[in-house]
Amino acid sequence: MIEISRRSALAVLAGGVVSTGVAYATVSSFSDEDLVRVTLEKYLGKLNIRIEHLQQFVLAFRDRNPWNFPSEKLSDAVTLVEELKLGAARRLLPRRKREDLLHFDRWVIAEFHMLTDYA
């Protein structure tokens, strides 16, 4: 039988708390620009766009389509999943959330082509 000391249990617990804190800090630091960037790169490949231009596009997109952005928590989660190249994890979401994200993706791509000279 394996014996676990109190010190080992506390070390594991402390590690879990630290990992949770780091994960929360990472996820909460994402912005709308990050979500739009990973969405565009998912469909168009690596973008060569300055951050100022991306910010201008996101502001224009948000002004034209404020209802299209997913909730903040969903947005942060999707950004993290796409950054880690785990896009298949979207299938684990409820059907309605998947549809909302697909709708958002389509609008971002359409508006990007209309509002920029990317093409």
Secondary structure, DSSP 4 states (H G I P E B T S, - for coil): -----HHHHHHHHHHHHHHHHHHHHHHHT--HHHHHHHHHHHHH-S----HHHHHHHHHHHHHH-GGGSPPHHHHHHHHHHHHTT-GGGGGGS-HHHHHHHHHHHHHHHHHHHHHS---
